[in-house]
Amino acid sequence: MREIKFRIRFGNGKKVKTIIYPLNNILQGQVKEFLDLNSDYKILSTDEFTGLKDKNKKEIYEGDILAGEAVEMMPDWSDMDADDKEAYNNRKPNIKNSEVYWSENEEFGRWDLSPEIHLETAEVIGNIYENPELLKEGKNDNNNS
């Protein structure tokens, strides 16, 4: 069972503080205690831990931006000659940036990436609050070649 915790960003117009709280600590009132002791701070965002870690073992939270190899549809091998197959297998990975968010449908909810990337290549490179420009960069092919 995954640990349920939240990354909470507090701000007072001059500074931003980020604190990770396990759900049990929130239920015990630690967020309220922080706000009572720091009355000039407000909650800026609350992001749930996904239960996942990136390739560097860093925890992934809702709102994080990940860079990684984009999931691609497999080509129809029957239409490819040997040179095309070799070129496909030797291609550079298509690197994309992706936002982590919660997605729900009628049957279930899940953590999602858009665009989809391979989790084993994913790396947390920022978040949507402090680095929104990374999502714009991720719209382009970002093949550091």
DAMO-V462926 format. One record per run of one state. SS is the DSSP state (H for helix, E for strand, C for the rest). FROM is the first residue (numbers start at 0). TO is the last residue. If there is no record, write none. Layout:
<<SS | FROM | TO> <SS | FROM | TO>>
This chain:
<<C | 0 | 3> <E | 4 | 10> <C | 11 | 14> <E | 15 | 21> <H | 22 | 26> <C | 27 | 28> <H | 29 | 36> <C | 37 | 40> <E | 41 | 52> <C | 53 | 57> <E | 58 | 60> <C | 61 | 62> <E | 63 | 69> <C | 70 | 75> <H | 76 | 78> <C | 79 | 80> <H | 81 | 88> <C | 89 | 93> <E | 94 | 103> <C | 104 | 107> <E | 108 | 113> <C | 114 | 115> <E | 116 | 116> <C | 117 | 117> <H | 118 | 120> <C | 121 | 121> <E | 122 | 126> <C | 127 | 131> <H | 132 | 137> <C | 138 | 144>>
